[in-house]
Amino acid sequence: MAMLKASLYSLFKIFTLLSLHVSTCVSFTSFVFGDSLVDAGNNDYLFTLSKADSPPYGIDFTPSGGKPTGRFTNGRTIPDIIGQNLGAKSFPPPYLAPNNTGSDDVILGGVNYASGASGILEETGSLFIGRVPLREQINYFEQSRSYMVSLMGENGTKEFLKGAMFSVTSGSNDILNYLQPPIPFFKEDKVSPTMLQDFLVSNLTLHLKNLYKLGAQKFVVVGVGPLGCIPYVRALHLLVDGRCSIQANKLIQGYNKKLREALHGLNQEMGPEAIFVYANSYDIVMAIIRDYRHYGFENAYDPCCGGSFPPFICFKGRNAEISSFLCVDRSKYVFWDAYHPTEATNIIIAERLLDGDGSISIPMNIRELHSYNA
């Protein structure tokens, strides 16, 4: 009887592995790393000041019926939209959500490790208390990989990960922390902008190499957007009449240029086995802001929720008297709150990254990356 059970178990395991192998050929698997721009709810399970677990966040997120999911916007994030366009059957769930780490279905569809307030550097976002820095997110992926190995074996896991997409959206909080005024009694001497750029790029490069060692081969690395134009920074610098912070955007452009060069170096070093795509979100968002009416927007500077002045809180109380300001038509605003874009903006960014030309996604767009076989 024991031998019969063992044989049946072996047959079941072989059938499972064959099913997984077939599924990877036809499905879209995405592992998401980064900050609040792509967090799908990990911060809901942390003790943190950076949360999006209350209304009206998620008000336009259809799968939840308009209830908050921990996404820092009114609807879908960019990875959500890209995944749907590439045939994903569901959204990668947050890694920290209960019962997500040991599910075959979750592994097949991917996992979201992103965390609001986090950054490339360990110390970034410390004022928010809880957050998962990029290094720790990769450690979480390593735990997921161990589960894959227990299920598919080492060779099966390597083959499975070859077709998966790894997106990294990090760096915005590192730069925001650098831009904001020092806290009284905690003043620290800031490094030069050039040193900051180099430090961020070198650290991010190490993180990407660690993911590569763990089996990642298809990378989408998103550059930092024009933070000088987000409502928070504009208020910080007392900018009116639609002006953006030239200083902030110049710092970001310098960082993005160095990041793009670093990714080119990685492609030269590791290609064609691995492909690192630079996603030029900066130019997409700047184009939207400069010609927002062309894209169907009516407001490119104020947040839809929470207002343009401190404390920038977006929330909905039980009655209108204790609720934040909320715009009437969310599809007409570029920004959802003081930091994050609306779903309408995310749709445009996602579509450009999916099918854009060489000025947007370098060296290929995301749809081409999805079809790429080393």
Helices and strands as residue ranges (DSSP letters): H 2-26, E 30-34, G 42-45, G 62-64, H 78-85, H 104-109, G 126-128, H 134-162, E 165-169, H 172-179, H 193-213, E 218-222, G 227-229, H 231-236, H 246-270, E 275-279, H 281-290, G 292-295, E 299-303, G 320-322, G 330-332, E 333-335, H 343-355, E 361-362, H 366-371
